Amino acid sequence: MGEGVRPFELVDHYEEVVANVRQFNEDLKNGLYMIHKLSQFKEWFYFPELDAFGPSKFIGYKEMNAGFYNNGHRTQEQKRIGSMPLNGGKSTTRLKRWFREIPQDEPLFKQLQVKIDSFLKTFGKKPNKALQLFYPKDK
């Protein structure tokens, strides 16, 4: 593996996911370039302990940040070392260890939908029409 190049790897522990959602929201506050992608994310995970959301494709991979996310694409170096591409479906499957999908007819879905609408509106964005919301299983 090249110096400073690391592959995308799925998270193994809930604590990694919490660290990623903190980083995601910090990167947004700092105005990093991901803001234009917010409406593209379909699968959003809510963290009641942080009162924060994070998208699957970002929070489901180890030690994620806006630079490493690279607009959702592998760098040439990552391709060269055989890194898996970022995949929202794979990360959602991994995150379902700790989260459950909220059905649209459940009252919690409407509550979270209002919260995510408000959150995205602060960046001038709207949720994706295929929005899916997830909530921790143990909460």
C-alpha positions as CSV (number, residue, x, y, z in Angstrom):
1,M,0.0,0.0,0.0
2,G,1.3,3.5,-0.9
3,E,2.3,6.0,1.7
4,G,-0.7,7.8,3.1
5,V,-3.1,5.7,0.9
6,R,-5.7,3.6,2.7
7,P,-8.6,1.6,1.4
8,F,-12.3,2.2,2.2
9,E,-13.3,-0.3,4.9
10,L,-16.7,-0.8,6.5
11,V,-17.0,0.1,10.2
12,D,-16.9,-2.7,12.8
13,H,-18.1,-0.8,15.9
14,Y,-20.9,1.6,16.8
15,E,-18.3,4.0,18.3
16,E,-16.7,4.3,14.8
17,V,-20.1,5.3,13.4
18,V,-20.7,7.9,16.1
19,A,-17.2,9.4,15.4
20,N,-18.1,9.5,11.7
21,V,-21.4,11.3,12.2
22,R,-19.6,13.9,14.4
23,Q,-17.0,14.3,11.7
24,F,-19.7,14.6,9.0
25,N,-21.5,17.4,10.8
26,E,-18.2,19.1,11.6
27,D,-17.2,19.0,8.0
28,L,-20.6,20.5,7.0
29,K,-20.2,23.3,9.6
30,N,-16.8,24.1,8.1
31,G,-18.3,24.5,4.7
32,L,-16.5,21.6,3.1
33,Y,-17.6,20.6,-0.4
34,M,-20.1,17.9,0.5
35,I,-22.9,20.3,0.9
36,H,-23.8,20.0,-2.8
37,K,-24.3,16.2,-2.3
38,L,-26.8,16.4,0.6
39,S,-29.9,15.9,-1.5
40,Q,-28.3,12.9,-3.2
41,F,-28.1,10.9,0.0
42,K,-31.0,8.5,0.4
43,E,-30.3,6.6,3.6
44,W,-30.0,8.8,6.6
45,F,-29.3,7.6,10.1
46,Y,-30.4,9.5,13.2
47,F,-28.3,9.6,16.4
48,P,-30.6,10.7,19.3
49,E,-27.6,11.0,21.7
50,L,-26.1,13.7,19.3
51,D,-29.4,15.0,17.9
52,A,-27.7,14.6,14.5
53,F,-28.0,12.8,11.2
54,G,-25.5,11.1,9.0
55,P,-25.7,9.5,5.5
56,S,-25.0,5.8,5.2
57,K,-22.4,6.2,2.4
58,F,-20.3,8.5,4.7
59,I,-20.8,7.1,8.2
60,G,-20.5,3.4,7.3
61,Y,-16.8,3.5,6.5
62,K,-13.9,3.7,8.9
63,E,-12.3,7.0,9.9
64,M,-14.3,9.0,7.3
65,N,-13.9,12.7,6.7
66,A,-14.7,15.0,3.8
67,G,-11.2,14.7,2.3
68,F,-11.1,10.9,2.5
69,Y,-14.7,10.7,1.2
70,N,-13.4,12.4,-2.0
71,N,-16.9,13.2,-3.3
72,G,-17.9,9.6,-3.0
73,H,-15.2,8.3,-5.3
74,R,-12.0,6.3,-5.0
75,T,-8.7,8.0,-5.8
76,Q,-6.5,6.6,-8.5
77,E,-4.2,5.3,-5.7
78,Q,-7.1,3.6,-3.9
79,K,-8.0,1.9,-7.2
80,R,-4.4,0.8,-7.7
81,I,-4.4,-0.9,-4.2
82,G,-7.7,-2.6,-4.9
83,S,-9.9,-0.6,-2.4
84,M,-13.6,-1.3,-2.6
85,P,-15.6,1.6,-3.9
86,L,-17.9,3.4,-1.6
87,N,-21.4,1.8,-1.7
88,G,-24.4,3.1,0.2
89,G,-26.1,-0.3,0.0
90,K,-23.2,-2.1,1.6
91,S,-22.7,0.5,4.3
92,T,-26.5,0.4,5.1
93,T,-26.4,-3.4,5.4
94,R,-23.5,-3.0,7.9
95,L,-25.2,-0.2,9.8
96,K,-28.3,-2.3,10.3
97,R,-26.4,-4.1,13.0
98,W,-27.2,-1.1,15.2
99,F,-30.1,0.6,13.4
100,R,-33.6,-0.3,12.1
101,E,-35.3,1.3,9.2
102,I,-38.3,3.4,10.2
103,P,-41.4,2.6,8.1
104,Q,-43.1,5.7,6.6
105,D,-46.4,4.9,8.4
106,E,-44.7,5.0,11.8
107,P,-45.1,8.3,13.8
108,L,-41.3,8.4,14.4
109,F,-40.8,8.6,10.7
110,K,-42.8,11.9,10.5
111,Q,-40.9,13.3,13.5
112,L,-37.5,12.5,12.0
113,Q,-38.7,13.7,8.6
114,V,-39.4,17.1,10.1
115,K,-36.0,17.2,11.7
116,I,-34.1,16.2,8.6
117,D,-36.1,18.7,6.5
118,S,-35.0,21.4,8.9
119,F,-31.4,20.2,9.0
120,L,-31.1,20.1,5.2
121,K,-32.9,23.4,4.8
122,T,-30.1,25.1,6.7
123,F,-27.9,24.2,3.7
124,G,-30.5,25.1,1.1
125,K,-31.2,21.5,0.4
126,K,-34.2,19.1,0.4
127,P,-34.3,15.4,1.2
128,N,-34.0,12.9,-1.7
129,K,-37.4,11.7,-2.9
130,A,-36.3,8.1,-2.0
131,L,-35.5,9.1,1.6
132,Q,-35.1,6.3,4.1
133,L,-34.7,7.0,7.8
134,F,-33.0,4.8,10.4
135,Y,-33.0,4.8,14.2
136,P,-30.8,3.0,16.7
137,K,-32.3,-0.4,17.7
138,D,-31.5,0.1,21.4
139,K,-33.1,3.5,21.8
